[in-house]
Amino acid sequence: MNALIKKNAHAVSLASIREYQDKLLDAIGDSSVVLIGESSHGTHDFYFHRAELTKRLIKEKGFNIVAVEADFPDCLRVTKYIRGEDGCKDRDAKEALGDFERFPRWMWRNNVVQHFLEWLKLHNNSLNVLPQQKVGFYGLDLYSLHASRDAVVKYLQSVDKEVAKRALQAFSCFDRFGKGSRFDSGSYAATGLGLTKSCEREVQQVVMELNTRTQELLMKDPSVSNYDQLFCANMNAKIVKDAEEYYRHMFIGGKATTWNIRDEHMYFTLRQLMKHYTEMNKVRGKAVIWAHNSHVGDASTTEVASIGELNIGQLARQNFGKKDSFIVGFSTYSGTVTAANDWDEPPKVFQVKPGMKGSYEELFHNAAVENRLHDYMLLFKNNNPETPLQYVADPQLVAELAKTRLERAIGVVYRPSTERQSHYMKCSLSSQFDGLIYLDKTKALRPLELGPQIHTTDEFDETFPFGV
């Protein structure tokens, strides 16, 4: 197996970054959706290589949407900054990331994202096009229930005060469960058990009324500016609707139900973003997705398929087709990671335990040691019919890496003491991804705010040789 990996491995290093990316870009071909994962939410190396690859997808393949596992309203502020839209008062990317206030802030308020957004603003400034034609940075997630409901009401107040008044009254249903960061999702989940009344009907009323008004408002003012504002208002209304459903099913649906509500929402948002860009600009919307491996790696090829879970990667393959989508995963064996002991706790730097016996991480580490190749990339699919023969995925490698093994996934919480139960699942890796970037020893991601449990920057990689 080590010899087979050596035969197919493409070296990944700062010195060879363009060479390995050339091969990856060639394999991606003319796909309109590229999903780039991470096996943790707190690893500098994953974020850095993902950002550098995305820059090339934007510059060389015309990608115009960066869609991330984050909240839609928070990212809209970022988009206004990087596009230089009227009314944006943010002086730099750090300020533009100011709406990322809820846990886990470090996922987006970190030095890699900051550098990437400054590059993206410079790139957009170099384009002689209208703001809506520039690259946008969008959130796919559904956790922004209160921020999104406020955005809907604010928009309606600008176009129809009577409808806004009714929407505000309907949305006040949520107030008894707490406002903003004080929203008690556990208490709201009790509505699914029938212990108290839910807000489902009230939310549906707002969504229906907004949908009706949308057509009227577009007929009255078909301008691009109005179209864009209506799109954002409808997306925020959809977030409130799906978030309500998500929280209501926390106790009654099981993990697969809430997981699927969330990933189906993220996939729906992706499709709407691409459609919106295409309709506004008469140019095909092409999207790069940044999310965890567990969201972008095809769920149908992992053990969670047995309980009915799906994800964005699976839905993208099913709906765009394998020739129009490409999935890149990341993996590591050891090093450090930024994470929390539990939800809503401050971040800290953990030592990542070596990959478990029988895992893909162990397999790739052993190959790295024997082949003296610290970091490398493997390709399992080719979307370019004109690719030279030597770049085409090796069928023997694909078959070997399709065998079921353990694969690690670290989220925003890391529990080394229960790592097998908390962070591993069985997967068929070469079916789950179209390419994998393996980095043997990685470093923790540096948050913009270090926090009470991080007292030094010594653990972080501050090098940005390909930055702005």
N, C-alpha and C positions, 0 to 999 in steps of 0.2 A: 504493500500500500504506500509506503514511504517513497518508493521509486516512482510509482504512478503519479503521486502528488508532485514530486520533483520535476517530472517530465512536463507537467501541465501548469506549474506555478509561474506566475509573473511577479517579479520582485516589486515590492511596494516600499518606497523610501522617499525622502525629500529629494534625493539625487535623481531618482527614477520616476518622479511623479508624473511627468508628461508621458513617458513611455507606457506605463501601465494604464493611464487614463486614455491614451490613444486606442489601446486594444479594447477597453471597456466601451468607449464611445462608438467604436466601429461595430461592436456586438449589439449595442443598443439600436443602431440603424436609424430608421425613421419613426420610431415609437413616439407617440404623443403623450404618453404617461410613463414617467420613471419614478418608481417608489424606492426610496433609500432609507434603510432601517438603521437600527442601533441595538446592541444587545444590553445596553444600559442607558439610562437617561442622564448619566453623570460622568461620561468618559470623554476627555478632551480630544483624543485621537479620532474617535468616531465623528465628532462634530467637525473637526478640522478637515478631514478628508472628504466628508459629505459636502461641506461648504465649497471646497476647491473644485470638486466634480460639478457641483451645481453652477458655478461660475462659467465653466466651459460649456455646459448644456445651454446656458443663456446666450453666451457670446457666439457659439459655433453652430448650435442647432435650433436657435430661435425660441427657446422656452420662455414663456411670458408670465407664468404663474408659479409662485412658490407657496405650496399649501402645507401647513404644519399642524401637528397635534397640539393645538393651542386654541384659546378662546377667540371667537370671531371679532367681538368689539375691540379687544386689546390690539389685535393685529391690524384693524382698520386704521388706527392711529399711526402705526408703523408705515402702512402703505401711503398715507398722506405725506409722511416725512420723506420717504424715499422717492416719491413721485413729484415732490415739490408743489403740492396742491395748495391752492389759495386757502388762507385761514390757518395753515399749519404754523404753530409758534415754536415748535421744538427746534432747538439749536443743534442737536446732535442725536446720534442713535440711542445713547443712554437715556436721554430725556424722552425720546419717542417710545421707548420700552417702559415708560412710567406707569402704564395701566396694568402691567403684570404684577398684581399685588397678592393674589391668592397663592397658596401652596400648590406646587413647588416652584417658587420664583426662579430658581437657578436654571431650570430647564430652558428658559428664554432670556433671562437677565444674566448673561455670562459673556466672557470676553470674546469667544468665537463668534457668537451671533452678533455682538456689537461690531466687530470688524467686518463681518459679512454684509451687514446692513449699510455700513459706510461705503463699502465697495459698490453695493447695489445702487446707492444714491448717485455715486460718481458715474456709474454705467448709465443710469437713466438720464442723468444730466447731459451725457454725450449724444443722446438720441434726439434727432430733430423731428419729434412727433408730439402729438397731443398727450396730456397727462394720462388719459385712460388707455392709451396704447403702450404705456411703459410697463415694466415688470411690477407686479403687485406681490405683497406678502400677506397671506390670508390664513385665518384660523379655521380648522375643520371641526372642532370639538363642540360639546353641548353643555358644558358646565356653567356657562355664563347666564344662568336663568335671570338673575336680577338686572345685570347690566344690559341684557338684550331686551328685557321688557321695558326698561327705562328708555332705550334707544327707539323702540317702536312708538312709545307715547310721545317722545320728543319730536319724532318725524310727523306724527299725526297732528300735533299741535301747530305745526307749520303749514299744514294744508287743509285741515278740517277740525276745528276746535270741538265740535259736537261729537264726532267720532272719537277724538282723543279723550274726551271726558268719559265716554262709555268704556273705552279701553282701560283707562286708569281705574275706573270702578271695578271692572272685571278682574284686573290684575291685583287689586288690593286683597283678593282672596288669599294670596300667598303670605300676607303680612302677619297673620297669626302664627306662622311658623318661623318668624324671624326675618330680618331684612339683610340683604347683602351678605357679608362674611358671617353674619350671625344666623343665617338660614340653617335650620335644623333639619337636615335631610332625613335623619332617622325618624323624627316625628312625622314628617310628611309621608314617609314610607308606610306608616301605620294606616294611611288612608286606603292603601291597597287591601288591607285586612278588614276594611269596613268599620274601623274604630272611630273614624271621623270623616267628614265630607272632604272630598278631593276638589281640586280646581280645574278638573278636566273640561267640564262643560263651559266654564267661563273663558278658558284659553281658546277653545274651539270657536267660540263666538267672535273673539277678536280676529282670529286667523281668517275666518270666513268673511267678515266685514272688510278686512284689509284687502283680501283677494278681489272682492267686488269693486272696491274703490280704485284698485290698481288700474283696471282697464279704463275707468272713467278718467283718471288722472293722466294716463298716457295719451288718451285721445285729446285731452285739453292741452297737454304740453308734451309733445313727443321728443323733446330735446334729449341729448345724451346725458346731460347733467341730471335731469329729472328721472330718466330711466335708471341711472346708477343709484340714485337715492332710493327709488322704489325697490330696486333689487336688494339693497342692504336692509331696508325695512322688512321686506318679506323674509329674508334670511334670518333676521333676528326673531321674527314671529315664529318661524319654523323651529328655531332653537328653543324658545319657550315651550312650544308644544311638545317637542321630543324630550326636553329635560323633565317636564312634568311627568311624562310617561315613564321615563327612566327611573326617577325617584319613587314613583308610585309602585313600580314592580320590584323594588329592592328586596322586599320580604316575601313576595308571592311568586316570583317568576324563576328564581334561581340565577346562578351566575351566567348561564348561557343566554337567558332572556335579556338581562341588562347589558351584557357585553354586545349582543347583536343589535339592540336598540342604538347603542353608541356607535358601533362601526357602520351600521347602515346609514345613520345620520351623517357620519363623516364621508362616506362614499357619495351620498346624495349631494352634500355640499360641494364635493369635488366636481361632480357632473354639472351642477348649476354654475359654478365658477367658470368652467370651460365653455359652457354654452353662452354665458353672459359675455365673456370676452369676445367670443366669435361673433355674436350678434351685434355688439357695439362697434367692433373694429373691422368686420368683414375679413378677419384673419383667423386662422385656426388657433384656438386656445390649446396651449401645450403646457402640461403641469408636471412639476417636480414635487413629490410628496416626501416630507420628513416626518417619520413616526417610528415607534419602536418596532423591532423585528416581529413582535407578536401581532402587530397590526398589519404590517406590509407583507410578511411572509405568508404564502398561501395556506390558510388554516385547514383546507381540505386534505393537506398532506401531513397533518400533525395529529396527535392523539386527541385534541379537543374536538375534532370532527365527530368523534363518537358520542359526544353529548350535544351535538347540534350547533356548536359555535362556528361562526364564519368571521371574516374580517375584510378590510379594504382590499388587500392583495388578491384574495379569492374573488371578490366581486369585480375587481378591475380585469382580471383574466377572463372571467365569464362574460363580461359585457363589452370590453374593448377588444378582446381576443389576444392571444399570446403574441401575435405579430405587432400589435400596437401598444403593448405594455412590456415593461422590463423591471424586474425586482432585484435590488442589490441588498444583501445582508452584510452585517458586520459581526465579528466574533473575536474574543480574546481569551487568553489562558490565565493570566494573573496580572497584578499591578495594583493600582488604587482606583477608587471610584467615589464620587460625591453622591451621597444619598442620606436618608434619614432613618432613625431607628423605628419610627412609626409615622403615620399620617399626621400632618400638621406640626411635626417637630422640626427643630432647626437642622440644617444640613451639616454633615461632618465628613471627614475623609476616612474611608474604610480601606483596609487591605482586602483585596479580592482573593478568595481562596483559590488555589490551583484547580483546574478543571477536573471533574470527578472521573474516576475509572469507568471506562465504557462510554465516555461522552465524545462528541465531536471535538470539543475543546482539547481533550487529551490526545485524540488522534492527530489533530493539526499541530499540537505542540511537539509530539514525538517526531513528526515529519520535519518540523522546523529545526529541531536539534540535530537530527541525523543528516539533514541536507544543508545545514548551516545557512538556512534562509530564514531570517528572523520574522519578517512580515511578507505576506504574499497574497496574490489574488488568484482565484479559480473561476473559470467561466463554464457555464452549463448549457448556454443557449446562444444562438446567433440569429439576430433579426436582420442581418444584412446579407442578401443573396450574393453580393459581389465580394464578400470577405475572402481573403486568401485562405487556402486550405489549412495553413498552420494555426489560424486563429479559431477555427471551428472547434466546438466543444468535443472532447474525447469521449466517445460512447462508453468506453470501459470505466473512465473516471465517473461519469454520470451514474452508471449502474452501481458502482461501489458506494458512492455517496448517497444513493437512494435507499440504502439499507437503514433500517430504523435504529437510531441511537439517541442517547440523551443529548439535550441541547439546553444551554443556560440562558435565562432571561432575568435581568435585574432591572426593576422599575425604579421608582423614586424612593422606595423603602428597600433596604437590604438587611436580610436576616441570615448571617453566616451560620448561626447555630442550628438552623433548620433548612440548610441550603437545598438539600435534595427535594424536600416537600415544597419549599417556597419558591425555588428558582429553576427547576428543571422540568422539562417535559420531553416526551418521545416525538421525534420528527424524522422525516425523510428529506434531508437537507437539499439535495440537488433537484428535488421536485418543489420544495418550498421556495427556493430562490433561483434566479437566473444567473447570478454571479455572487461570489462571497469574497469579502476582503478580511483576511485574518491578520490580526496584529497581536503578536505573542505576549508582549508586556506593555500595558497601557497606563496612562496617567489620568488623575482625577480632573474633572472640569472645574474651572475657576469661576465661581459666582461673582457678580459685580459687587455684591455685599457679602462679606465673609461670614458674618454671624457669630454668635457667642461660642460655638464649638469649633470654629476654625480661627486659629490665632496667628497663623503664618502662611505665607504664600510659597514656601519652599517646596510643597508637594505638587505645585501646579506648573504646567508647561506654559511659559509666557512667550514662546517663539512663534512669530508669524512671518516667515520668510516670503510668503506669497500674499501678504495682507494688502491693505489699501496703499 
